[in-house]
Amino acid sequence: MQIKTNSRISTFPRMALMVPLLFAASLTAGTAAFGQDDWVGTWSTSPHQPDLQVPGLANTGFNNQTLRQIVHTSVGGPQVRVRLSAFGANAVTIGAAHIALHGSGAAIVAGSDRTLTFGGSPSITIPPGALVVSDPVPLDVPALGDLAVSIFVPGVTGPATWHFESRQTSYLSPAGDFTASAAMPVVATPVAWFWLAGVEVMASKQTGAVVAFGDSITDGSQSTVDASNRWPDELARRVMAQPGNQKMGVLNQGIAGGRMLHDSLGPNGLSRFDRDVLSQTGVTHVIVQMGNNDIFTLNPPEEVTVDQIIQGHKQLIERAHARGLRIYGCTLTPVEGFLVPGTPFPVFSAAGEIKRQAVNVWIRTSGSYDAVFDFDQVLRDPDFPSRISPLYDSGDHGHPTDAGYKALAAIIDLKLFKNGGNQ
C-alpha cells in the first residue's frame, strides 16, 4: 500500500511521520511471525463401539486401571494435545492422563512426562459418544517418533470405546493410577487402542494434514505389530524425508472390514466421513481407499451395485470439495483366495470381481478424483490379476506384507501435497 504525501511537506516532518509507521509495521510483522503456528493432527485412529457383533471383537472394559498406549507420530512440534472419545459407549471418567516420549515396552523416556489437563482439571468425564481435547502441554514431539499416552480410569468403566486393529501393543496395569510412573507394572498387553482418538501438535500454518480414509488395507492388517509399517506410516516417512518446508501430518482413519455403504466393523464410510475426515484438525487432503468390502459381501441383503458404490465415492468427493479439500482415490485391490476370518468361506466371486474391475475403471478414468493412486496395479499378480502377487501376499491372499504396504506408499506423488496446501 502506498502512502501519498504532499510535496510541500518538508523532509523532516515526512521522516517523523514514517518512523511511527515503520515501527507499527515492524510490530505487525513481529505479531504475524509469532502467530504463524497452528494445531495439526500428527496421529489418529477411528474409534469403534465396544461390541462389533463378531466373536472375539468385543471388550468388557476396565476396573480402576491404567492404560499406557503407544502411538507413532508423523509431523513433530513443540506442543501437544490429545483427543479422547467415548464413541458408541457409555460415559467414562478419566481420572488422570499423561503423555511422554515412549522408551521401550511400558517405559517412558525419563524427563519427558507431562500431565494432561482438561479445561485446567486433571480429570474429566466424557459423555456418551462425545469427544474431548486436552489442554496443550509443552513437549518436543519428534517427527516419526513414538509417544506414550497413559490414562487412568477409576472404578468399573463398562465396555470401552476402542480400535481393535491397532497393530500396536498397549500396556494395562494392575489396579491403581500409574500414569506418572516411568516404568509401570503390567498385567496385560492388548493389541488395541482404547478411548484414544488422536494426537495433535503445534506446527507452522503451512503444515496441513492428509487423512487416509479406508478399510483394512489402510488400517494395516497383517503388517508387523509395533513396526508402524502401514502404508500411511510409509507415506509419512516419505513426506518427512522431503527437503524444505514440505512436512504434513498423516492421519490413519482406516477401519478393518469397513464399507462405504453399510455398517460393518464400525460405521459405514458415508456416515463416518464427517467424524473421521472433515473434523480432523488441519486437514487439507484426503486419500480414499474403500469399496472392496461392499462388493465382496456374504450377506445378500447388503449386496450393492457398481453404480451405488460409485455414487458413494461421488458423495465423498462432493463433501470434501465443499470444504476446500483435495481428495484422491485409490483403486480396489485383488482378493481372490481371501477367506472370511475364522471361517472356511471365501469372499471372492466371479460376479464380485466384475464389479471390482468396473469400479476401478471408473476411479481411473472418470476424472472425479483430483488424482488417482493405482493400488490394484501395484499389488496384483500380472498373470492372475484377481490375486495379490506372491511378492506382496502376506499369506491371507487379501492383505499385503510390509513390503507391499511400502510399495503402495511409494506410488503416491508427493507433489500433490506441496506445502500442505490445496495446490
N, C-alpha and C positions, 0 to 999 in steps of 0.2 A: 504494500500500500504506500503510495506517495503522499507526502505532506506538502501542500502548496504554501509558499511563504511570499510575503510582499517584498519586492526588490528594494524598497526604501528602508527596510529594517536593517540596522547595522549588523556587522559581523558578530560583535559580542553578544547582543541580545539573542541572535539566532542560535549561537552556540549555547547560551544559557538555557534556551528553550529545549535544545536537543539533549542536553545532559540528563534531565529527569526522564525524558522519553527513552533514551538508551538504557538508563537504569531500570526503568519499568520493564523494558523489553528483556533485559537480562534476567530479571526476576521471573518473568513469564516463561522464558526458555528454561530456567532452572526448575520451575514448577513442573513444566512438561517433562523434563528429563526424569525427575523423581516420580512422576506419575505414569510412567510407561509400563509398569508391571501390572499383571492381572492374573487371575486364577485360571488354571487349565488342568484338565484331568491327566494324570500320569498312569493310572491303573484303574480298571473297573471289572466288574463281572455282573451277570444277570441273575438276580435272586429268583429262587423257586419257592412255591408253597411247600410246607413241611412234608406232605404226603403226596407223592406223584402217582399213586394208584398202580404202581408196578412193584412186584415182590423185590424187597431189598432196597427200594428207593423211598424210604421214609425215615424220619428220626423222631425220637421222643423228647429231645431237649436235654436240659442240664439242671443241676441242682447245686447251687452255691459253689460254682467252679469258675476257673479262669481259662479262657481260650487264648492261646498265642498263635496268630495266623500270619503266614508269610506271604508277601506279595512282591512281584517283580516290577520295578518301575520302567517307564520309557524315558520321558524327559525329566530332568532334575530341576531343583530350585532351592532357595534359601528358607522358605517357609512351607508348611504342610498342614493340611487338614483332612479329615476323614468323613466319609459318608456311611451311615448305618441305616439299615432298612428292616422293617417288620412286614415286608410284603407277604400277603397270603396267610398271615399268622396273627395270633393274639398279641396284645401289648406286652412289651418286655422292658424291664428296668435294667439299665446299665449302671452298675454300682460304681465302677471305675473303669477308666480306659487310658492306655498309654501307647505311645509309638516310639520306636527306636530303630536303629540300624540292626539288621539281623547278623548274628555271628555265625554259629553253626548249631544244628539241632534246635533245642529250645532256648539257646542262649542268645543274648543280645550283646552288641559292642559296648564295652564299658564307656561311660560318659555320654552316651547318645540318648539315654532315656528321657522322654518328655511326657509330662502329664497332660492329657487331653481334658478340656472342659467344654461345656455346652451352655452358652449364654452365661459364662462365668462360674457355672456349677460343675463339680466333678462327677455328678451323676445326672441321669435323665431317664424318664420313662417314655419309650417310643409308642405312640398309639397304634392300634391295629392297622397294618397296611401302610404306615407312614414312613417317611424318610427324614432323617435328621443329619445335620452337618456340624462337626465340632468347630470350636474356635481355633484359629490358626496358632501354630507354635513355631518358633524358630528352630530349624533343623536343616543342616546342609544335606539335602537329599541328592544322592548321586543319580545320574542317568544310568539306566541299565543295572541298577543295584537292587538289593533285597531289603525290604522293611519288615519289621515285626510289629503287628498291631495286636495288643493284648486287651481283652475286655473281661471284666468280672461281672457275673450275673448272680446276684444274691437270691437265694430261695429257689423254688422249683419253677422253671420257665415254661414248661409245656413245650409242645413241638415247635421247632425253631425254623425261621426263615434260613435258607441255605442255598448253596450252589454245589451240587453233588459231584460234578465232573471237574474238579479243580486241578487235577494232576499236580497237586502240591500238598505236602504234608503239613497238617496243623497239629498243635500240641495242647492237650487237655490236662489240667491239673487235678489233684485231689481237692477236697473241699478247702476253700479259702481264697483270699484275694492275693494273687501273686503277680499282679500287673507290673509292679515295680521291681520284681526280682530279676537279677542279672541272669540267673540260670534256674528257671522254675522247675519244680518236680513235675513229673509226667506220669499219668496213669493210662493214657490212650493217645493214639496218633491218627485221628481220622483224616482221610484224604478228601477234604471238603472245606468250604468256607461257610461260616455261619454269621448272619446279620451284616456281614461286611459287603458293601456295595461299590465303594470307590475311594480313591485317594487322589487328592489334588495338590498341586504345588503352585507357588508364585513364580511367574515367568514373564518374559517380555510380551507386550501386546502383539508382537509379530508371531508369537508362538500359538498355533492352532492345535486342534486335535482331530485325528481321524478315527472314526468309530467303525470297527469291523463287526458287522451285523450278520449273523448266520446260524448254522446248525453245528453238528459235531465236528465238521471239517474246520470250522473257525474255533470251536471250543477246544480243539486239540486232542480229541480222542485218540488213544493209542500212542501219543507222544510220551517220551520218557518223563516219569514223575520226578519233580524237583529240578528239572533241567531247563524249564522255560523255553521249549522248542516248538511251540505252536507257530503257525505262520504269522499271526500278528506280532509275536515276540521277535521273529526273524525280520519282519518288516521294521520293527523298532530299531533293531541293531543296524540295519541299513540306513535308516533315517539319521540315527545319531552319528554314524560314521561320515556323514557328509561334511565337507568343509564349509565354514562360514555360518551365517545365521539362518540355517535351514531346519532347525530342530522342530519336532512336533510330538505331542502326546499321541500314543497309540492305545486305544481302548478296546478291549475284547468283550463284545456283547453276544458271544455265541452261546447257544443252548443245544446240548446234545439231544437229538431227537426232535428238535424244534421244526415247526412247519410254518408256512406262510399263512394258511387259511383255516387251520383247525388247531385247537389246543392239543398239546401232546405232553411232553415233559416240560411244561411251562406254558405260558400264554402264546397264542398264535402271533405271527410276526406283525400283522397289521395292528393288533391291539397293544403290543408292547413297544411299538416304534417310538411313541412319544416318551415313554419311560426310559428306554434303553438308548435312544439316539438323540432326539430333539432336546432332551433335558440335560444332556451331558455338558459339563462346564467347558467352554472354549471350543466346542465342536465346529469344525469348518468343512470337513469332508466325511463321506460315508462310503463304505465298501459293502455291498450286499452279496451274500453267498447263501442262497436259500431256494428250496423248491423240490429237492430230491425226496424228502420225507412226505411231501404232499403227493408225489407221483407214485412212489412205491409203498403203498399202504395195504395192509391186510384186512382193513375194515371197510367193506363195500359201501356202507352209507357215507363214508368220508372220501370216496373217490372224487377226484376233480378233473376237469378238462384242461387242455392246454390253454385255451382262451381264459379260463378262470385264473390260472397261475400267472399268465401274462398280465391280466387285469390287476392282480395283486402287486406285481412289480411296478406297474404304472402308478399305482396309488402311492407307493413309497417314493417314487421319483417326484411325483407332483408335490408331496408334502415336504420333501427335502428342498426342492427348488423354491417353494413358498417361503422357506426360512433362509434363503440365500446360500444354501449349502451345495457343494459339488457332490454328486453321487455316482459311483462307479459300480458296474455289475460284474459278477463272476459267472462263468459257465458252470453247469452242473457236472459233477464228476461221476465216473463209472462205478457201478455197484454189483455187477454180476458176480455171484458166488457168496455175497454177504448174507449172513443168517440173522434173523431176529435174535438179539442177545438172549442167551439162556434157553433157546429153542432150536429144533432142527429145521425150522421153517425158513426158506429163502425169501427175501424180499423182492428179488428180481423177477420180472416177467417180460416177455417179448412186447406186450402191449405198453408196458411202462417205459421200456427202452425207446419205443417210437415217440412217446410223449417227451422224454428227456431230450432226445435229439431235436424235436420240434421247438422246445423251449430254448435250447442252445442256439438254434438258427436265429430265433428272434433276438436273443440277447446280443449275438454277434453282429447282426445286420440291420436292426431296426433304427439304430441311432438314438434310441430313447435314453440310454445311459450316457453320461458325459464322457465315459471311457469304459472299455471292457478289458478284463483280465481273463485269459482263456485257461482256466484251471483244468478243464477237461483235456485240452491238448497236452498239458504238462504231464498229467497222471496216466492217461490211457495207454494201453498196450497197442502199439501200432498194428500188430497182427490181429488183435481181438479188441476193437475199440469200446466194447461194452464192459471191459475188465480193466482194473488197475494194472499197470506194468509191474512185472515181478521185481523190477528195480526199486519200486517205491511201495510195494504192498507190505503193510505191517503184519499180514498173516490172516486178517479177518476179511480181506477182499473188499472192504468198504472204506478203510481209513489208511492214510499213508504213514510211512515211517518218519522219523525225524528228518531224514534226508529229503523225503517227499515234501514235507512242510516247508523246508528251506527252499526247495525248488519252486514252490508256489510263490513265496515271497519274492524270489529273485526276478520274476517277470513283471513285477509292479513298477511302473515308470515313476520314479521319484520326482521328476519334473512336474508331475501333476499336483504336487503338494508344495510348490515353491513358496517359500516364506510363510507357510502356514495359512496363506490367504486363498481367496476364491479366484484363482487365476487359471 
